[in-house]
């Protein structure tokens, strides 16, 4: 670099350290005039644009950096992160497929790349990167745990169990590993981890995420042993610990969705006049734990459907189109009338159709897309939307007994959970009324009671012919990256219908709250 370039670069670093983003941006732009092939400068500009809520500009700089990783292969990890953040998922995948990626030998970089593959829902490639890191000496409780999670997703349950056992052997306070061990199998009086978890509770940081994870694991194993009162006590404690980690305001959420549905009346939701070529998405939406993974796996058995799992791409492209880094807030709702929904639909397809692997349909099974279902229908008039409907008490209890990290604050408190469910129910009723016929309700109880008949109805709605064997859940051996990763490798069953009744007395407040008007 020239002396002038050095001066621009050094001043940009100083401005960044001081938090003066505008000045840093000016210096970095000057630096790039003399050093146009500098990936790190492009990445810094991408970060600055993101912090300034200029999503499109952040994407431009991330793409510019991606074009330069052959010159600066050490920048590949940060480049992929910037691309995913800005919704350029196809470019992120290409970057990870590049020769620069193949040459990476840094253990830390390989682990980060594995996490990026996971974010792209490419679990087989994620596991392969963890294995590369392992061959180069990667080890430790956190590495063992993360690799174990990917082993589960890829159906290698026994190997995953070994990794989790080694994790807690090295760090008995690693609550997430205890929880995964509890989830893998039904435990018995002679085969459980309760003693180890009791010891871990004496050492874990009180109130921490790991503390909550151990309580959730204890709940699962105590329930397996039929100790229902002790199980509920552990579950209630774990949820209380998690809810205390958040500042959650159910009333604020309710107002947000009231404003969303008010803005999205039937006139506004008229679909754009666009015909999109190529593979088309089948969206599967609903409350988490409502059976969306089961339906996704069944559809994936069809010769014309590629199951690609949970994608964030519609939310990413909504942010890009609105030039705002939050998926759904007051700003997004305010900007809805000005959004180019035809462009939103095109960008979504550009970022996802590569996943179809030559088939005419592919699934996008992100349950929380129920929040955006009206916008999806408007932007993608050819898309099919399937909505899993599960008994309110069953689905709410299934959320309460799951640990979703810090993603969903509302599930850790029964009143907040009931409030969220009523918001969900009201919003879906609005989408259905404003767009009759665009969303097919699929009852979870029907799906597990008569999978053939229910799936025939679903396939007819999607314009697909019936194929023998589609309703055989065990036939789909592909990777799956949800909490149901173990369950959906079993035959379809009805074990979880009315499962909440085991705790009917403790869940009475939830039943009363769900009965309140929406």
Buried (B, 14 or more C-beta within 10 A) or exposed (E): EEEEBEBBBEBBBEBBEEEBBEBBBBBBEBBBEBBEEBBBBBBBBBBBBBEBBBBBBBBBBBBBBBBBBEEBBEBBBBBBBBBBBBBBBBBBBBBBEBEBBEEBEEBEBBBBBBBBBBBBBBBEBBBBBBBBBBEEEBEEBBBBBBBBBBBBBBBBBEEBBBBBBBBBEBBBBBBBBBBBBBBBBEBEEEEBBBEBBEEBBEEBEEEBBBBBBBBBBBBBBBBBBEBEEBBBBBBBBBBBBBBEBBEBEBEEBBEBBBBBBEBBEEEBBBBBEBEBEEBBBBBBBBBBBBBBBBBBBBBBBBEBBBBBBBBBBBBBBBBBBBBBBBBBEEEBBEBBEEBEBBBBBBBBBBBBBBBBEEBBBBBBBBBBBBBBBBBBBBBBBBBBBBBBBBBBBBBBBBBBBBBBEEEBBBBBBBEBBBBBBBBBBBBBEBBBEBBEEBBBEBBBBBBBEEBEEBBBBBBEBBEBEEBEEBBBBEEBEBBBBBBBBBBBBEEBEEEBBBBBEBBEEBBEEBBEBBEEEE
